Each structure stands twice: as structure tokens, then as C-alpha cells.
């Protein structure tokens, strides 16, 4: 009986000793692991995503693709309301935006990307409101979006993208001016369709072909496309 008690107490003592040793080893391991500060975690979560020229080309491609669809819808509404010349302007601008997005797409593919579009349903209102929306969009692109893209492409020494952005920037400013002209005297744009010419390389839009070379890209006026 005495031997049984001795064995029992020895076993209990051994278990307690092992438990103390295991606990000490775990505490030692935890002590050697460096703690991650909350500040470092927060910094990791707010690291900004760096836009590249390829990203900017994708954004421009998507914007021009949507503008093309929007202007065609605006042209249809202008025709319904009897503003034939305004409808012609919208169609000419739509053709210009097509030239822009095709040029951007070619560069995207050249850089190893795939042109991607998120087409949105055009919000079509009355012609005056549609002209205002078009003016606002062209003004944003020519004064904010494209200048930023040009700066980035220049920093990246990507001359093809820089040229594409610069031509689009200048063309969008011309489009904005034409939309403003239409808004200032919309009654004069009522009736028959008008005649506009679109540069097949840079998307410049004009009513008169009183030049030999495109004032934006310098190409021959022979590449201009007539749009009614």
C-alpha cells in the first residue's frame, strides 16, 4: 500500500514538473516574437495604388468609349427635337471620340494590355441639357484629366502615349467650344442638319476647312472626314 502511494505521488510530481517546463518554454517563445505595432498595420492598409500610363490609357479609353455612345444618343434626341445642326455636332464629336478610343486602344495593346470598357447607359435629357452635359465632360477632360495623363506619360518617357493624350486634350477643348457656341444660340441650330469635318488622326472638329494642315496634329486636311 505504501509503495502504491509513493508511485502515485511521484507520478503527480512528474506531471506538475512537465507542465511547468512546457509553460516556461511557451513563454520564452512568445517573448522572442516581435510584436506588430498598430501603427505599422495602419500604414500597410493605406499604401496608395500607383497609377501607370497604361492605367491612364485604360481610363481614357473607357471614357472616350462612353462619350461616343452618349453623343450618339444625344444626336438622336436632337433630331427628335428638330435641332438638326446640334445633332450633326453630336455625331461629329462621337466620331472624334471613336478616333480617340481607337488610338488609345492601339497603344494599350502595344504595351501588352487589353482595352477594357465599362459601358454606362447614357442619361438623355432635352438638347440644351445634353449640350451642357457634353460641355462639362469635354471641359473636364481638356483641363483636368488629359493634362494629368500627359504629365505622367512625360515622366514615364512614353512619347506615343503623351502624343495621344495631348492631341485628345486639344481636340476636347475644341469640342467644348463648339458645344458652348450651340448653347449660346440654340435657335440657330434648329432645322436642317449641318456639316462638320473630323480629323481622322486627332479628332479635331471644325466647320470650315480653311487650312492645309490640321491645326492640332499637323496632318494633311485630306484625312478629314465629313460628318452631317
N, C-alpha and C positions, 0 to 999 in steps of 0.2 A: 504493500500500500504506500509505504514511504517512497519507494522508488518511482511509483506512478506519479505522485505529487511532484517529485523532483523533475521528472521528464516534462510534466505539464508546465511548470513554472519556467523551465528552460526554453520551452517552445515559445511561450508568451514573450519572454525577454528577447529572443531572437527575432521575432516578428516586429516588436517595437523598435529594435535596433535597425532593422532593414528599412522600416518606414521612415525613421529619422534620417538615414543616409540618402534615401530617394528624394525626400523633400529638400534636403540641402543641395543636392545636385541640380534639381529643377530651379531652385532659387539662384544658383550660380549661373546657370544657362540664361535665364531671363535677364540677369544683371548685365551680361555681356552683349545682349542685343540692343543696339542703339534705338532709342525711341524716335518716331517720326513726328516732328512738330506740326501743329495745326497750321502754322504759317506756311510751311513748305507744301502742305497739301493744298492750301488755298491758292498758292502761286501756280501749282501744276494745273489747277482747274481753269484758270483764266488766261492761259497762254494763247495769244491771238493767232488766228489762222492767217498765214501769209498768202495774199493773192498773187498769182503769177500772171504773166502776159497771156498765157494760154487760158487761164480763168477769165480774164478780161475779154478775150476774143469770144469765149463761150457766152458771156453775159451780153456782149454786143450782138452776137448772132441771134440770140433769143429775143432781144429787144427789137431788132430790125424785123425779125420774122413776125412778131406780134403786131408791129406797126403796119406792116404790109397788109395783114388780114384786116386790121382796124380801118385803114384808109379805104380799102375796097368796100367795106360795109358802109362807111361814111359816104362814099361816092354813090352808092345805091340809094341812100336816103336823100341825098342832094338832088338826084334825078327825080325822085318821087315828089319832092317839094318844088321842082321847077327851076332849081339853081344849076343849070347846065354847065356853066363855066366852073363853078365850085366843084362839081362832080369831076370835071376834067382835071382840075388841080389835084384832087384826091387821088385820081388814077395815076397821074404823073408822079406824085410823091410815093405812091405804092410801088410803082416800077423802080423808082430810085432806091427804096428800101430793099427791094429784091436784089438790086445790084450790090448793095452794101452787104446783105447777109450771104450772098453767094461768094463775095470776095473774102469775107471773114471765114466762111466755111472752108475755102481752099487753103487758107493759112492754118486753120485748126488741123486739117488732115496732114498738111506738110509737117506740122510739129508732132504728129503721131497721135492726135486726138480724134474724137468722133463728134461732129456737130450734134448738139442736143437742144431740143426745143420743148418748152412748157407753154403750149398754146392756150391762151385765155379767150373766153368768149367776149367779143367786142361789145362794149356798152355804147349803144347808139341812141342819140337823142335828136333834137332838132339841129338843123345845119349850122346855125350860129353857135350853138353849144359844142357841136362836133369840131368846128373850126377852132374854138377856144382850147378844147382838149388837145387837138393836134398841135396848136401853137405852144402850149405848155410843155408837151412832150419834146418837141424839137428844141425848145429853148433849154430844157434840162440837159438834153444830150450834147448840145453845142457849147454850153457854158460850164457844165459840171462833169458829166460822165466822160465824154471823149477827151477833154483836157487832162483828166486824171490818168486815163489809159495811155495817152501819148507820153506822159511823163514817165510812167512805168516802163513802157516799151523802149524809151530812150535810155533809161537806166540799165535795161537788160541788153542794150545794143542790138535790138531786134528791129532792123530797118524796115522790113516788109510790114510788120505789124504797125510800126509807127506811121508809115505812109498810109496804110489803110485807115487807121484811126484819124489821122489829120485830114484826109480827103472827106471822110464821113462827117467830121466836125464842121468843116466849112460848108459842105452841102446842106447839113441840117440847119445851119444859120440862114441859108438862102430860103429853105423851105419855110422856116418860121416867118421870114419877111413876107413871103407870098401869102401865108395864112393871115397875117396881120393886115395886109392890103385888102384881102377879101372881106375881113370883118369890118374894116373901116367904111366900106361902101358895098354891102352885100346886095343891095338892089341892082347894082350894075352887073352883078354876076348871075342875074336871073335870065332865063331864056335859053338860047341855044348853047351847045357845048363850045368850049374854047379849044385853043390849040397850044400845047406846051411841048417843049423839047427836053429830053433827058440824056445826060451824058452816059454812055454805056460803060464807062470805066469808074467814074467817081460819084455818079448820082446827082450831079448838079442839075437844077431845073430852071428853065428860062422860057420866056415868051417870045423873045427875039433872038435871031441867030446873027447878030451884027458883030461877029468876031471870027477869026480864022482858027484860033486855038481855044480850048476850054480855059476859062479864067481860073479854074481851080486846079486841074491836074495837068494842063498844058497839052492834052491830046488834041488831035485834029477834030474839027467840028463834024467831020464826016462820020464819026462814030455816034453822033447824037441820034436819039430815037424820037420820032414824033408820036405824041400821045394826045388823044382827044377825049 
